[in-house]
Amino acid sequence: MAHRARSRSTAAPVLVAEWRLPTRCAPWTVSELLAHVRVVIAWLPGMLAAPAPNRAEVSAVEYYRPDDRFAPDTDAARIALAQDHAAEQLSGAVLAEDFNATWRQVDRLCRAEPEERVVRTRHGDPMLLSEFLLTRVVEVAVHGLDLADALGREPWLTAQAADLVQDLLLGPEGAEALEKLGWGQLRFLRKATGREPITREEAWDVSRLGIRWLTLG
């Protein structure tokens, strides 16, 4: 299946106190941010159990269009859902085990689906399963950077995931655009997703190259 990627637990070993560390995704702590990643992966079993739409109408790029899915009320609900899930776990270790069990279940279910499988997202978008999975790779990859930074560790982003996110953001000319910008891939991903500031000169270069950032929330 296109764009299939396997998530891994990034949480072990994490000290008890580290689960309470703040992340750049305020107000989430490390445990709450991992809970968020678990939640966005856990939508898939229900989506696969539901009737499939007749055809896909939204791509992964179009999924990130700026609309009410990024509105304050929606963001508040997203924040609370992750916080509630983290609070329900007995410990960070239990949360990590739950995360592992969730991605393994989702991986198994998705592998059983045909290439052309269409699903409906919780926002109502009819998408190819492969395209929706690409958006989940974005979640795991980007928030993996956030978790690594919060824990003071080297990023554990895989080359395959980085390439998928780069292609989503830049398209087939991505490597050429990066060369013109003079950025490495990891630096680009940080800047493109708001993890690292962009200077006025860099913003000019981005505009000149016709690069369009996605609305990632």
N, C-alpha and C positions, 0 to 999 in steps of 0.2 A: 504494500500500500504506500502511495506517495507521501512523502513528508513524515513518515512514521519515525518517532524518536522514543527512546526509552529513558524515562526519568529514573533518577537514583536518589536515595536519601542523602542529603548533604548535611545531616544533622548530627552525625556521630563521628568521633566523640565530642560532645558538648558538655561543659561543666554546668552544674545546677544554676549557678549565678549567671552564666552566659545566656540562658534562656530569657532572662529579664532585661537584657541589654536593649537600648533603643536602636531603631533602624532609621534610615533616611525616609522611610515610608511612614512618617508620623501619622497617627499615634501608636503604630504597631511596634511591639517588641519583637525579638527574634522568634519567640514561640508563636506569636500572633501572625507574623508574616509567613512562617512555614504553614500555619493553619490556613491562611489565605490561599497559598499555592495548592494545598490539599483540596480545598473547597472547589477551586476552579477546575481541577482535574476530575473531581467527584461528580460533576454534572453529567459526565458521559454515560454511565450506566442507564440513567433515566432517559437520556436522549436516544440511546440505542434501543431501549424497550418501547419507545413511542412509535407510532406509525410514521413511515418515511414520507416526506413531501414528494410530490411528483417530479420536481426538478430543482436543481440548485440555482439560486438567483443572486447569491452574495459570495464574493471571493474573500480571501483572508485580508487583502488590502482594504476592501470595502467594509469589512467588519469593523475596522478602526475609524470609521467616519465619525466626525464630531456631532453627536446628537444627544438625546436624553440619557443614554447609557453612561454618560460621564457627568450628568447633572449632580448638583450637591446632594439631593435626596438619595439618588442611586449610590453615590459614593459613601454616604453615611450608612446605608444599609449594607454595603459591601464591607465596610470597616467593622460594623457590629457583628456580622455573620462570622468573620474570622475570629474576632475576640471571643465570641460565645463558644466557638468550637475549641479554641485553645483552653478556655476555662473549664470545659467539660472533661479534659484529659487529666489524669492523675499526676502526670509529670511530663517533662520534656521528652524523656525516653519513650513514654507511652505514645506521645504525639508523633514521634519519629517512626515508631512501629506502625501506627495507623496510616501515616503517609506512605510508607513502604507497601503496606497491604493494598492501599487504594490504587497506587500506580500500577501495581502488578495485576490487579483485577482489570483495570482499564486497558492495559496492554494486551491481556488475554482476550478480552471482548473485541477489541478493535482488529486484532489479527484474524478473527473469524469472519469479519465483514468483507463483502466484495469491494473491488476497486471503485465502483461507481456509487457506493452507498451515500445517500443523502440524509442529513439530519436537520432538525430544527433546533436552533439555540434557544436559550431562555429569553433572549431578546426578540425572538420570532423570526430570525434569519434562516432561510433554507440554504444550507451549505453542503458541499461535498464534505464527507467525514475527513478526508485528507486535508482539506483547507481549514477546517475547524481545528484539527490536530496541530496544524502549523501555528495557530494562535496560542495553543497550549504550550508549544515549544517556546514561544516568545515569553510567556508568563514564567516558565521554569528558568529560562536563560537569564532574563533581566532581573528577576527577583533572586536568582542565585548570586548575581553580582552584589545585590543589596545585602544578602545574608553574609556573604564572605567579607564584605567591608565592615559590617557590624561586628563580626567576630574577629576582625583583624587578621584574616587569612588570605592566602593567595586565591584568586578566582579559580573555580573548578569547572568553568565553562568548557564543554567539549568543542572540538573543531567543527564537528558536524552541525551542532546546534548553532554555533556562531555563524557558519556559512548560511544556514537556513534563514536566520534573522537578518543577516546582511542582504540576502537576495530579496527578502520581503520588503526591506526598506529602500533598497537601491535598484532592484531589478537586475537584468542580465548584464548591465554595464557597470555593476558595482565595483569590481576590481579596478577598472579604469578610473572611476570617480575617486576611489580611495587614493590611488597613486597621484592624482592631480591635487588632492587635498594635502597629501603628505602625512596622512594619519595611518597608524596601524589599525588592525581590525578591532581590537579590544577598545582602543581609544575612541574609534568611531562609534561603536555600540554605546559606550558611556555617554558620549555627546549627543547622539541621536535620540537617546531615551531620557535625557535630562539628568544623567548621573554625573556629568561633568559640564561646567559652563562653556559656552561658546563666545569667543571674543567678537567684537564688531567686525574685525577683518575676516575672521572665519565665517561669520554669518554672510558676509559679502561673497566669499568664495562659494559657499553653499548655494546661494541664490543664483550666482553666475552659472553654476553647473546645472541648474534646474532641478536640484534635489528637493523632494517634498517629504517632510517628516509625517509620520502617521500620528493620529491622536491616540496616545497610549494611556491617558489618564494620569 
